Amino acid sequence: MVINGKAFMKRWQSFVGLTLLGGLMVALPIAIFIFILQWLLGLVTAVIAPISAWLASWAPLAEQVADLLGIVLVLGAFFLIGLAVKTSIGRWIHNRVDQWLTRFAPGYSTIREVVMQFLGGENNTSLLRGQVCRAYIMGRQNPVSVTAIVTARHSNGDCTVYVPTAPIPSSGFVYHLTEDCVELLPHISVEAAMRTVISCGSGSQIISDPPEPAPEQPAASTDQP
């Protein structure tokens, strides 16, 4: 009876632990997503609060409508700035302001480089629009490879790749590899690759499995009526 009791307790502890872990794996991503969403909404609301208050003072608008109009105005301002920098005068002003901030504002250049890396620009590929690859970081003669994203290509054919670490892909390593050490995987999206990293390798079959063949198109009929 003592042995059966111990076995029962072990099974019960295992059941409770696995059940709690399963619930945590389901609830934690949702909680993190809600937390990030709330943080972003709070940040946007704080930025547009003066605009919302100004709009509400001019018209009897509800607070939510004023916030929505404030977001539209902010996005419209970004659009107008984007149009302005497409002109020669806008580019000249932007270059002068950029040079001034780089010289006198500490940390501005670092922030600019991070934004450029994620959105693309200055001959770099955006991380979100990069190409997924298998990177042989120890040389092609070594079978060890990692999931990576090509972030830059060089004139000599070399590639710079970003290797995200699990379970937080926003941290990782940067490698500069020769072209033969990079095996591109054009059939895999960045989002799909990131999911395998976040899940600590689960679902990585997509990295090694060959792409599904495209469906064959039916041959056009050559019969004449």
C-alpha positions in Angstrom: 0.0 0.0 0.0 2.9 2.4 0.8 4.4 1.7 -2.6 1.1 2.2 -4.4 0.6 5.4 -2.4 4.0 6.7 -3.5 3.4 5.8 -7.1 0.0 7.5 -6.9 1.5 10.7 -5.5 4.2 10.7 -8.2 1.6 10.3 -10.9 -0.5 13.0 -9.3 2.4 15.4 -9.0 3.3 14.7 -12.6 -0.3 15.3 -13.7 -0.6 18.6 -11.8 2.8 19.8 -13.0 2.2 19.0 -16.7 -1.3 20.5 -16.6 0.0 23.7 -15.0 2.8 23.8 -17.6 0.4 23.3 -20.4 -1.9 26.1 -19.1 1.1 28.4 -18.8 2.2 27.7 -22.3 -1.2 28.6 -23.6 -1.8 31.7 -21.4 1.6 33.2 -21.3 1.9 34.2 -25.0 -1.6 35.7 -24.8 -0.7 37.6 -21.6 2.5 38.9 -23.2 0.6 40.0 -26.3 -2.0 41.8 -24.3 0.7 43.5 -22.2 2.6 44.7 -25.2 -0.7 45.9 -26.9 -1.7 47.8 -23.8 1.8 49.4 -23.6 1.7 50.5 -27.2 -1.9 51.9 -26.8 -0.8 53.7 -23.7 2.2 55.1 -25.5 0.2 56.3 -28.5 -2.5 57.8 -26.2 0.1 59.7 -24.3 1.7 61.1 -27.5 -1.6 62.2 -29.0 -3.2 63.4 -25.7 -2.5 67.1 -26.5 -4.1 66.7 -30.0 -7.1 64.9 -28.5 -7.6 67.6 -25.9 -7.3 70.3 -28.6 -9.9 68.6 -30.8 -12.3 68.0 -27.9 -12.1 71.7 -27.0 -13.1 72.7 -30.5 -15.9 70.2 -31.0 -18.2 68.1 -28.7 -16.5 64.9 -29.5 -16.3 61.8 -27.4 -12.9 61.0 -26.0 -12.5 57.9 -28.1 -13.4 59.8 -31.3 -10.9 62.5 -30.4 -8.2 59.8 -29.8 -9.0 58.3 -33.2 -8.8 61.6 -35.0 -5.5 62.3 -33.2 -4.0 59.0 -34.5 -5.2 59.9 -38.0 -3.5 63.3 -37.7 -0.2 61.8 -36.5 -0.2 59.3 -39.3 -1.0 62.1 -41.7 1.9 64.0 -40.4 4.2 61.0 -41.0 2.9 60.7 -44.6 3.5 64.4 -45.3 7.1 64.1 -43.9 7.6 61.1 -46.2 6.4 63.1 -49.1 8.7 66.0 -48.2 11.9 63.9 -48.0 11.2 62.7 -51.5 11.9 66.2 -52.8 15.4 67.6 -53.2 14.8 70.4 -50.7 13.3 67.9 -48.2 16.3 65.6 -48.6 18.7 68.6 -48.1 16.8 69.6 -44.9 16.7 66.0 -43.6 20.5 65.5 -44.2 21.3 68.7 -42.3 19.0 67.9 -39.4 20.4 64.3 -39.4 24.0 65.6 -39.3 23.2 68.0 -36.5 21.5 65.4 -34.3 24.2 62.9 -35.0 26.8 65.4 -33.8 25.0 66.9 -30.8 22.4 64.3 -29.6 23.9 61.4 -27.7 22.4 58.0 -28.8 20.6 59.4 -31.9 22.9 57.5 -34.3 22.3 54.3 -32.5 18.6 54.7 -32.5 18.7 55.6 -36.2 20.7 52.4 -37.0 18.3 50.2 -35.1 15.3 51.7 -36.9 17.1 51.3 -40.3 17.9 47.7 -39.5 14.3 46.9 -38.8 12.6 49.0 -41.5 15.3 48.6 -44.1 17.5 51.3 -45.7 21.0 52.3 -46.5 21.8 49.1 -48.5 20.6 46.9 -45.6 17.8 44.4 -45.8 15.0 44.9 -43.2 15.0 42.1 -40.6 11.3 41.7 -41.1 11.7 41.4 -44.9 15.0 39.4 -44.8 15.6 36.0 -46.3 15.6 32.9 -44.0 18.6 30.7 -44.4 20.6 27.9 -42.8 23.9 29.4 -41.7 26.9 27.1 -41.4 28.7 29.2 -38.9 31.6 26.7 -38.5 32.2 26.4 -42.2 30.4 24.4 -44.9 32.5 21.3 -44.2 31.0 21.2 -40.7 27.4 19.9 -40.5 26.4 22.2 -37.7 23.9 24.9 -38.9 21.6 27.4 -37.3 18.4 29.2 -38.3 19.3 32.7 -39.5 18.1 35.7 -41.4 20.2 37.5 -44.1 20.3 41.2 -43.1 23.0 42.5 -45.5 24.8 41.5 -48.7 28.3 42.7 -49.5 30.0 43.5 -52.8 32.3 40.5 -52.5 29.4 38.1 -52.2 29.6 37.7 -48.4 26.5 37.9 -46.3 25.7 39.2 -42.8 23.2 37.1 -41.0 21.3 37.5 -37.8 20.9 34.4 -35.6 18.0 34.8 -33.1 18.2 33.0 -29.8 15.4 31.1 -28.1 12.9 31.9 -26.7 13.4 35.7 -27.2 14.3 36.3 -30.9 15.0 40.0 -30.4 18.4 39.0 -28.9 20.9 37.0 -30.9 24.2 37.0 -32.7 25.5 38.6 -35.9 27.8 36.6 -38.2 29.6 37.6 -41.4 29.8 34.5 -43.6 31.0 33.7 -47.1 28.3 32.9 -49.7 28.9 29.1 -49.6 28.1 29.1 -45.8 24.6 30.5 -46.4 21.8 28.2 -47.7 18.8 30.4 -48.6 15.3 29.0 -47.8 13.0 31.2 -49.9 10.0 29.0 -49.2 10.1 29.9 -45.5 8.9 33.3 -44.2 10.6 35.2 -41.4 7.4 34.8 -39.3 7.5 31.0 -39.6 11.2 30.9 -38.8 10.7 33.1 -35.7 8.0 30.8 -34.5 10.4 27.9 -34.4 12.8 30.1 -32.4 10.2 31.2 -29.9 9.1 27.6 -29.4 12.7 26.5 -28.7 13.0 24.5 -32.0 9.6 23.0 -32.1 8.4 22.8 -35.7 11.9 23.1 -37.2 11.0 20.4 -39.7 10.2 23.3 -42.1 13.9 24.1 -42.1 15.1 20.7 -43.3 12.1 19.5 -45.3 12.2 20.3 -49.0 9.6 22.8 -50.2 6.4 21.4 -51.5 6.4 21.1 -55.3 4.1 23.6 -57.1 1.0 22.1 -58.5 1.3 21.1 -62.1 -0.7 23.3 -64.5 -3.0 21.4 -66.9 -1.7 21.3 -70.4 -3.5 23.5 -72.8 -5.7 21.8 -75.3 -4.5 21.9 -78.9 -7.6 20.3 -80.4 -9.1 22.4 -83.1 -12.9 22.6 -83.4 
